[in-house]
Amino acid sequence: MVEMLTTVLMKVLNLKENKNYQEALKELESAGKTIAGLDFEMVKILKADDLVSLMKTSDVYAGRCLISAGLLSEYANILKIQNDQQCYDYYNKSFRLYTEALLTKEIPDPEKYTEKADQLIPVLTSAGFFSEQRHENYPALFEYYYLTGKFSKAEDVLFDILESDFLETGEKVRMRKRAVAFYKDLISKDETELIKGNFSKEEAMESLEEILSQIKLN
């Protein structure tokens, strides 16, 4: 699947260099169906959560997520060249699929894909996709930072989630429970790993106590 994606992206690059953007988009749409069973018309109307659920119907979930993420990211690049603001929705879905694939921990050379996902974060941030008004995107960003060892950034996002006025009660309860698991995991980690993530056991223990107090109050 990865080899097929590389071949497609090389062809798309050639089309882009010749400014044949519509053909490049068609090539990506065709490759989506052929390689990953990805229907771009469905992608356009589905929410990111629904797209992830669709991916989970495959026996090769992680691989399908990675291939789809690569295709969506390139599709977004072409839309951006044409000043089509819908590009950011595709970037967001690409980031979400990279995160889902990495969370499986079944990916060889994960650093290759974390680099791709990292590049999408500032793009999405500047477009307002990681803001209180778009709070539905926060959990994926939290999980991504946690997965990649950026513990301090993960906590910042977690606080934004828990302090959001837009979050439904049920989701806030779920995220408080997730926060407890997050801090317990950090407490169990080696101090060296925590330092790399700009964190410490003391901070984790203090934050865990605070979260547990909030749960008791609610």
Rosetta blueprint (number, residue, H / E / L):
1 M L
2 V H
3 E H
4 M H
5 L H
6 T H
7 T H
8 V H
9 L H
10 M H
11 K H
12 V H
13 L H
14 N H
15 L H
16 K H
17 E H
18 N L
19 K L
20 N L
21 Y H
22 Q H
23 E H
24 A H
25 L H
26 K H
27 E H
28 L H
29 E H
30 S H
31 A H
32 G H
33 K H
34 T H
35 I H
36 A H
37 G L
38 L L
39 D L
40 F H
41 E H
42 M H
43 V H
44 K H
45 I H
46 L L
47 K L
48 A H
49 D H
50 D H
51 L H
52 V H
53 S H
54 L H
55 M H
56 K L
57 T L
58 S L
59 D L
60 V L
61 Y H
62 A H
63 G H
64 R H
65 C H
66 L H
67 I H
68 S H
69 A H
70 G H
71 L H
72 L H
73 S H
74 E H
75 Y H
76 A H
77 N H
78 I H
79 L H
80 K H
81 I H
82 Q L
83 N L
84 D L
85 Q L
86 Q L
87 C H
88 Y H
89 D H
90 Y H
91 Y H
92 N H
93 K H
94 S H
95 F H
96 R H
97 L H
98 Y H
99 T H
100 E H
101 A H
102 L H
103 L H
104 T L
105 K L
106 E L
107 I L
108 P L
109 D L
110 P H
111 E H
112 K H
113 Y H
114 T H
115 E H
116 K H
117 A H
118 D H
119 Q H
120 L H
121 I H
122 P H
123 V H
124 L H
125 T H
126 S H
127 A L
128 G L
129 F L
130 F L
131 S L
132 E H
133 Q H
134 R H
135 H H
136 E H
137 N H
138 Y H
139 P H
140 A H
141 L H
142 F H
143 E H
144 Y H
145 Y H
146 Y H
147 L H
148 T L
149 G L
150 K L
151 F H
152 S H
153 K H
154 A H
155 E H
156 D H
157 V H
158 L H
159 F H
160 D H
161 I H
162 L H
163 E L
164 S L
165 D L
166 F L
167 L L
168 E L
169 T H
170 G H
171 E H
172 K H
173 V H
174 R H
175 M H
176 R H
177 K H
178 R H
179 A H
180 V H
181 A H
182 F H
183 Y H
184 K H
185 D H
186 L H
187 I H
188 S H
189 K L
190 D L
191 E H
192 T H
193 E H
194 L H
195 I H
196 K H
197 G L
198 N L
199 F L
200 S L
201 K H
202 E H
203 E H
204 A H
205 M H
206 E H
207 S H
208 L H
209 E H
210 E H
211 I H
212 L H
213 S H
214 Q H
215 I H
216 K H
217 L H
218 N L
